[in-house]
Amino acid sequence: MKLNHVANKILLSDIKKLVADERSALTKLLHHLKEIDKRKLYCDLKYSSLFAYCVHELGYDGASAQRRIVAARALAEMPEIEQKIEDGRLNLTNISLVNQFIDDPIQKREVFKEVENLTKKECEQKLFEITGKEEKPKDKTKRISKDKIQVAFVLSDETMAVVDQLKNLLGKEMEMDQLVQFMAKEAIKSVEKTKFKQTKPRTSLSPAKVGRAIPASVKRDVYARDKKCINCGSTRNLNYDHILPYSMGGPNTKENLRLLCSPCNQRARIRAGLSRPEIKHGLRG
């Protein structure tokens, strides 16, 4: 587009209109994200989260996706901020900063009023004055080769002391990659042992006698078979989902059970008419 022929006055007038149109489009985008989040529609496209949908389907980078998700969920909680976003009093960066500093929804409402029309630096200073705490450092990951990822995160003194204690108990030098892998594998063993307790198979019990609770032996078989959400492939927040809902007579058998992550489980319930769409706030969608 060539604009060298456009008069100065018109150019300045046009850009103000474009900014207004951009903000109006942003609020419409946030409403769409809010509704997609509420219905968990990203699960239909086999994404494990709204964040993954925004990055891989809509093409946003991670930071841009996160800011929009935070703003969409803030809009769901506080519809009154819509006009402030549309007229520019609140921007995505400041909404995201408030979300990082403030957890209480009632306090958020008040703080949003105090950060209107502030720059990022001014907003950070205001939040520090209100809360007395600094912005939490973000964990960072960066792929540096085909099979290696560089990770940067902050540990508390207490956590570092536990890590040092483990090193001393092992009695040998280990690179951080080896140490983290060892800790993760041991944690998985511990969690699996607790989650899937060894029990004698109870194949003779009918669904009526078993009741609502799923026998540990059945859970163990389903987990061994699926290992991840069978819809999106996520391994986080897994739930045992009845293919034929329990409320409709579905039995607690491994043939009628499957692993679904929490969002995909919610989406399945919505599609089956067992629950109403709602936004559940949490990690990255």
C-alpha positions in Angstrom: 0.0 0.0 0.0 1.4 3.4 -1.0 0.3 6.4 1.1 2.7 9.1 -0.2 -0.2 10.8 -2.0 -2.4 11.0 1.1 -2.7 14.5 2.7 -1.2 14.9 6.2 -4.5 15.7 7.8 -6.3 12.7 6.3 -3.4 10.4 7.2 -3.6 11.4 10.8 -7.4 11.1 10.8 -7.3 7.7 9.2 -4.8 6.2 11.6 -7.0 7.1 14.6 -9.9 5.4 12.9 -7.8 2.3 12.2 -6.7 2.2 15.9 -10.3 2.3 17.0 -11.2 -0.4 14.5 -8.3 -2.5 15.8 -9.4 -2.2 19.4 -13.0 -3.1 18.4 -11.7 -6.1 16.5 -9.7 -7.1 19.6 -12.7 -7.1 21.9 -14.6 -9.3 19.3 -11.6 -11.6 19.2 -11.6 -11.9 23.0 -15.3 -12.7 23.1 -14.7 -15.5 20.5 -11.8 -16.9 22.6 -14.0 -16.7 25.7 -16.8 -18.7 24.0 -14.4 -21.2 22.5 -12.8 -21.7 25.9 -16.2 -22.1 27.6 -17.3 -24.8 25.1 -13.8 -26.4 25.0 -14.1 -26.4 21.2 -10.3 -26.7 20.8 -10.7 -30.3 21.9 -12.7 -31.1 18.8 -9.5 -30.1 16.8 -7.4 -32.3 19.1 -5.7 -29.5 21.0 -5.0 -30.1 24.7 -5.5 -26.4 25.7 -6.7 -23.0 24.5 -3.1 -22.0 24.5 -2.0 -24.8 22.1 -5.0 -23.9 19.8 -4.0 -20.2 19.7 -0.4 -21.0 18.9 -0.8 -23.9 16.4 -4.1 -23.1 14.9 -4.3 -19.3 15.0 -0.6 -18.7 14.6 0.1 -16.5 17.6 3.5 -16.7 19.4 3.4 -17.9 22.9 3.4 -14.5 24.7 0.8 -13.0 22.4 -1.5 -16.1 22.8 -1.1 -16.0 26.6 -2.0 -12.3 26.8 -5.1 -12.8 24.8 -6.2 -15.8 26.8 -5.7 -13.9 30.1 -7.7 -11.0 28.8 -10.5 -13.2 27.5 -10.9 -14.9 30.9 -10.7 -11.5 32.6 -13.5 -10.4 30.3 -15.5 -13.4 31.3 -15.1 -12.5 35.0 -15.5 -8.8 34.6 -17.6 -7.8 31.5 -17.2 -4.1 32.6 -13.6 -4.0 31.3 -14.8 -4.5 27.7 -15.3 -0.8 27.1 -12.0 0.0 28.7 -10.2 -2.3 26.3 -12.1 -0.9 23.3 -11.3 2.7 24.2 -7.6 1.9 25.1 -7.7 2.6 28.8 -6.7 -1.1 29.4 -4.3 -3.0 27.2 -3.4 -6.6 27.0 0.0 -6.2 28.7 -1.4 -4.4 31.7 -4.3 -6.9 32.1 -1.7 -9.7 32.0 0.5 -8.0 34.6 -2.5 -7.5 36.9 -3.3 -11.2 36.5 0.3 -12.1 37.5 0.3 -9.9 40.6 -3.3 -10.3 41.9 -5.3 -13.5 42.5 -8.4 -12.2 44.2 -11.1 -11.3 41.7 -12.5 -8.5 43.8 -9.1 -6.9 44.2 -8.5 -7.3 40.5 -11.5 -5.1 39.8 -10.1 -2.3 41.9 -6.6 -2.6 40.6 -7.8 -2.5 36.9 -9.1 0.9 37.7 -5.8 2.0 39.1 -3.7 0.9 36.1 -5.8 2.5 33.4 -3.8 4.5 30.8 -0.5 3.5 32.4 2.6 2.3 30.5 4.0 -1.1 31.2 6.7 0.4 33.4 4.2 2.6 35.3 1.8 -0.4 35.7 4.6 -2.6 37.2 5.5 0.2 39.6 1.9 0.6 40.7 1.5 -3.1 41.2 4.7 -3.2 43.3 3.3 -0.4 45.4 0.0 -2.2 45.9 1.3 -5.7 46.5 4.8 -5.2 47.8 6.1 -7.9 45.5 7.9 -7.9 42.2 6.9 -9.6 39.0 7.4 -13.4 39.2 10.3 -14.5 36.9 9.1 -16.6 34.0 10.4 -20.1 33.2 12.0 -20.1 29.8 12.6 -23.0 27.4 14.6 -22.9 24.2 15.5 -25.7 21.8 19.2 -25.5 21.1 19.7 -28.8 19.1 17.7 -31.7 17.7 17.6 -33.5 21.0 18.3 -30.8 23.6 16.3 -28.0 25.2 17.7 -25.3 27.3 15.6 -24.5 30.4 15.9 -21.5 32.7 13.9 -21.3 35.9 14.2 -19.9 39.5 14.4 -22.2 42.5 13.8 -21.2 46.1 16.5 -21.8 48.7 14.4 -24.6 50.2 14.2 -26.4 46.9 17.9 -26.0 46.2 18.6 -27.5 49.7 16.5 -30.5 48.8 18.4 -30.9 45.5 21.7 -30.7 47.3 20.6 -33.3 49.8 19.7 -35.7 47.0 23.1 -35.2 45.4 24.8 -36.0 48.7 22.7 -39.2 49.2 23.4 -40.4 45.6 27.1 -39.8 46.4 28.1 -39.3 42.8 28.4 -36.4 40.4 25.5 -36.0 38.1 24.8 -33.5 35.4 21.5 -31.5 35.9 19.9 -33.4 33.0 20.7 -36.7 34.6 19.5 -35.5 38.0 16.2 -34.1 36.8 15.6 -37.3 34.8 16.3 -39.4 37.9 14.0 -37.3 40.0 11.2 -37.4 37.4 11.4 -41.2 37.0 11.3 -41.8 40.8 8.4 -39.4 41.1 6.5 -41.2 38.4 7.0 -44.5 40.1 5.8 -43.1 43.4 2.7 -41.5 41.9 1.8 -44.5 39.8 2.2 -46.7 42.9 -0.2 -44.5 44.8 -2.6 -44.0 42.0 -2.8 -47.6 40.8 -2.5 -49.6 43.9 -2.0 -53.3 43.4 -5.2 -55.2 44.0 -6.6 -58.6 43.2 -8.7 -58.6 40.0 -12.4 -58.5 40.8 -13.8 -59.8 37.6 -16.7 -61.5 39.2 -18.2 -58.2 40.5 -21.1 -56.8 38.5 -21.2 -53.0 37.7 -24.1 -52.6 40.2 -22.0 -54.2 43.0 -18.8 -52.2 42.1 -20.7 -48.9 42.3 -19.5 -45.5 41.2 -15.9 -46.1 42.2 -13.7 -47.6 39.5 -11.6 -50.6 40.8 -7.9 -49.9 41.0 -7.2 -53.0 38.8 -9.4 -51.5 36.0 -7.8 -48.1 36.4 -4.4 -49.8 36.1 -5.4 -51.7 32.9 -6.9 -48.5 31.3 -3.8 -46.5 32.1 -1.5 -49.2 30.8 -3.5 -49.3 27.5 -4.0 -45.5 26.9 -1.2 -43.8 28.7 -2.4 -40.4 27.5 -5.5 -38.5 26.5 -6.9 -40.5 23.5 -8.3 -37.4 21.9 -5.5 -34.8 22.0 -2.5 -36.8 23.2 -1.9 -34.8 26.4 -0.4 -36.5 29.4 -1.5 -33.8 31.9 -4.6 -33.8 34.2 -5.8 -37.2 33.0 -9.3 -38.4 33.9 -11.1 -41.8 33.6 -14.0 -41.1 31.3 -17.0 -43.4 30.7 -17.7 -43.8 27.0 -21.3 -44.7 27.8 -21.8 -42.3 30.8 -22.2 -43.9 34.2 -25.5 -42.0 34.7 -26.8 -43.7 31.6 -25.8 -47.2 32.8 -22.3 -47.3 31.6 -20.2 -49.9 33.5 -16.8 -49.5 35.2 -15.1 -51.8 32.7 -11.9 -51.1 30.8 -13.9 -51.5 27.5 -16.2 -48.6 28.6 -13.4 -46.4 30.1 -10.8 -44.2 28.4 -8.3 -41.6 29.4 -9.1 -38.0 28.6 -7.4 -34.9 29.8 -9.5 -32.5 31.9 -10.5 -30.2 29.0 -11.3 -33.1 26.6 -13.3 -34.7 29.5 -15.3 -31.5 30.0 -15.9 -31.2 26.2 -17.1 -34.8 26.1 -19.6 -34.1 28.9 -20.8 -31.0 27.1 -21.3 -32.9 23.9 -23.2 -35.6 25.8 -25.4 -33.0 27.4 -24.2 -33.8 30.9 -22.8 -30.4 31.8 -23.2 -26.8 30.7 -20.2 -25.0 29.1 -18.2 -23.0 31.6 -14.7 -21.4 31.8 -12.4 -23.0 34.3 -9.4 -20.9 34.9 -6.0 -22.5 35.1 -2.6 -23.2 33.5 -2.4 -21.8 29.9 -5.9 -22.6 28.9 
